[in-house]
């Protein structure tokens, strides 16, 4: 419990005292002094901090102060309050943020790779188009995502994220994607007799450079100028590519 309590902002001693209160409270500070390997002054300080944070309360019994935790739901309230404050801070930062904001982040390794694709969808607006050039076969990419693919797909469908992809080859896995999600999938073919080991995507305000070599790597670039340049490349290639349509039975 102490590790989890520290994650929501309690100090080491506060977390120890709070956990002890859940086991021994209501009780006097002396009980905690005996049970915990913490100096008595630090225990009193931690108790007062917990009271100030609304996570504990104190009352007099037989002329001595006793302590007990408040409703455990107060932990959730405290966390939500911090979340609200953080959201307001982020909002204020974004308000004053320079319009030419640039950011480059590298994600390397299979776990970072898998986590990235779902998290990238969480921040973009509903109805965004994912423009992609040179994607590896869907089957390869889905296998790399493993169990996280179902979360990605659920979020993609919920937010109506459309794929517009220029493939160098069309495999059975691409045909299956077209059949299953025709309104959210549009493919064109730029024939190339080469094995695709990566691609670039333009999604919302972001350029993604993507490699599936070992270890897999993603370079995320948020730069309006580069996004515009690569969008132009995509548009030119899209115009010259062959539309892929399913044969109607």
N, C-alpha and C positions, 0 to 999 in steps of 0.2 A: 504493500500500500504506500510506503514512504516514497518509492520511486515515482509512482503516479501523482502523489500529492506535490512532489517537487516540480512536476511538469506544469502544474497550474499555478505555480508561483510561490509555494510555501518553502521557507528555508529548511535546511536539514534538521535543525532542532525543533522547529515548529511542526514539521511532519512527524517527528518521533513523538512529540508530546501529544499531538492530535490522535495518532494511532493508539497511544497508551490510554487516552481518555475514552476512546471507543471501547476499550477492554475493561477499564477499571472505574470509569466515571459513573455517576457523580462521585467525586472524591476530593480529598484535600491535596494540596500541592505536595505535602510530605509523602503521600503514597507514591507519587511520580518520582520524587527524589530518590526513594528507595529502589524503585523498579528500574529506573533509567541510569545509564552511565553518563550523566550530564551534570555539570555543576549546578547547584541549587539556584544560583543567580540567573543562569541561562534558562532554567526551567520557568522561573517567575517571569522573565522577560518574554519567553515564548507564549506563556499563558495570556499575558496582557495583549500581545500582538494578535493572538487568535480571537480574543474578545473584541478588539478593535475592528477586526475583519468580519465580525459577525459569525464566525465559525464556532465560537464557544461562548458560554455565559457563566457568570459567577453569582453565588448567593451565600448568605451567612447562615450557618447551622451550628447551634451551640457555641456561638461567638467566634466561629472560625470560618474563613472563606472556603467554599467548595466550588469545584469547577465541573462543567459537563459540556458536551458538544451540543450545538443547536441542531435543528432538523437537518439531516444530511442533504436535503434538497438545496440547502443554502450553498453547498459546494457548486451545484449546477448554476445557481443564480450568480455566484461570483464569477464563474467561468464565462457566462453569457455577458456579464457586464464588461469583462475584459475584452471579449470579442467585439462588443459594440464600440468600445473606446478605440480598439485597433482599426476597425473599419473606418471610423471617423478620421483617424490619423492618416490612413492611406488615402482617403478622399481628399483631405487637405493637401497632401503631398502631390497628388495628381493634378489638383487645381493649379498649383504653382510650378508644375513641372514644365521644363522648356519643351517647346514644340518639336525641336530637333533631337529629341531623346533617342539615344542609340544604346543597344544592348546586344552583346554576343555571349552566349552561354554554350558550353560543350557538355554533352551527356554521353558518357562512355560506359560500356559494360551492359550486360543483358538486363539487369534489374532496372537500371536507369533508363535504358531503352524502352522497356515495357511500360514503366510508369509514365514516361513522357507523353506517349500518344494519347492516353486518356486525359491526363492533366491539360494537354494542349487544347482539347475540345471544351473543357470546363470554362475557359475564360472567353471564348469567342462567341459572337452573337448567333442567335438562331438563324438558320437559313444561309449561313456562310458557305461559299464554294471553296473546296480544296482543289487547287490547280496543281497538277503533278506531271512531270516529264521523266520518262524512263523508269517507271516503277518495276521492281522485280515481280514475278508471278504472285498473285494473291495468296496462293497456297503456301508459298515460302514465307511470306510476311506474316500470315495468320499463325503458322507454326511457330515462328519466332516469338510472337506475343503470348503464346500459350494460353493459360487460363484467363489472363487479363483481356483477351480479345472480346469475350462476351460483354465485359463492362464497356469497352470501347464501342462495340456495335450498338448496345442499348442506348448509350449517350448520343451516338451519331443519329440513330433513328429518332430519338426524342427531340433533338435540336434540328433535325432535317438538314444535316450537313451533306451537301452534294459533292460527289467525286467527279471531276473532269480530268481524265488521265490520258496522256499520250503514251501508249505502250510500244515497245519495239517488237514484241511478239504477243499474240493472243492465245492463251491456253484455255483448257477446259475450266479452270478456276475463275477466269475472267468471264466466261460465258455464264457460269453459274451465278456470279454476282449480278450480272445484267438481268438474268431471269428472276432472281429473288427480289431485287430492289431497283426496278427500272426507272422509277421517278427520281432516284437519288444517285444514279450511276450513268455516266456518259463516257464512252471510250472512243479513241481514235488510234489508228495504227500508223507508225512511222517505221517501216520495215528495216530492221537491222539484224544481221546475222552475228550477234554478239551476246555474250552472257551478261545480264544486267546485275551489277553489284551495288547499285545505289541510284539515287534520283534527287531531284530538287522539287520542293513544294512551295507554293505561295498560298498562305492561309491568312486572311484578314490583314493584319499589319506585320506579318512575319514571313521571312524567307527561311526555309529549312533545307539544309544540305544533309543528306542521309546516306550512310554507308552500312551495308549488311556484312562487311568483312569482319573477321574475328580480331579484336572485340568490336561489336556493332557500335556505331558512333553517330550522333546527331549534333549538328552545329546549328543552333537557333540564332537568327540575326533579326533584330527589330530595328530596321533602318528604312525609312520611307523611300529614299532614293534607290536603294538596292531592290526593294520590293517592286518599284515601278519598272526598273530595268529588266528584271527577270519576268515580270508580267508581260512585257513587250515581247521577250523571247518566246514565252509560252504562246501568245496570241499568233505570232508569225508561224510557229510550228503547227499549231492547231489548224490554221487555215490551209496548210499544205498536207495535212495528214488525211488518211482515209477513214471516213465514218464507219463505225462498227454497228451493225444492226442485226437483230435476231430474225431468223427466218420464221415467218408466221405459218403455223400448221394449217 
